[in-house]
Structure formats: C-alpha cells, structure tokens
C-alpha cells in the first residue's frame, strides 16, 4: 500500500514557476516508477512526466523543456518543477506511483495559471 500526498499548487501568473511535491509513504520499495498527470475541466487526464526507479525521465511534448521531474529518495518525495507556465497548464495535477500489481494516486493539487 502506497499513500501519496501532493502539495505546492496554487495561483501563478503566466511565465511564472511552481514546484509541486508528492510525498510517498507505505511500501515504497514496491514502486517501479512515478509520474505526474493533470486533468483540466472537461478534459481527459493526461500524462505529464514520468520517472523510473533508475532515474530515467520522459515528458509530454506540451511541457518538454519547461517542466522537470525529479526525486529525493531520502525524503520519499517526487517533485515537478514547472517553469514558464502557460494558462493551458491550468489543471488538477495528480501524482501516480506504479507497483507490480497496483497503481496508486494522490488526491491532486490545483494549479491555476492566470493574470
């Protein structure tokens, strides 16, 4: 069982930055990879970024070059650094953890990009 708690969302102006955090607890040893998803109103949930247990990363084309996913193993925390934010980045951002038999989701944190 893995429990995920996101934080760091809020209101930011276009061009600004936010850093989201995902704190994990429970059977962390079982996690193969972690990811950030987002869902805007009326839209499907979409994959934003992934990081594997080996540290490999991947990004959606829409955020490549602007967002960075990273982790702090000592704190069992995954981060999403978001730079040069755009209004279309507005969404609820969800942390996801992949284990051999299960996937786990956080409760989400709201990111609003508006002037």
Helices and strands as residue ranges (DSSP letters): E 2-7, E 10-12, E 18-26, G 28-30, E 31-39, E 46-52, E 57-59, E 67-72, G 73-75, E 77-82, G 87-89, E 91-99, E 103-105, E 109-113
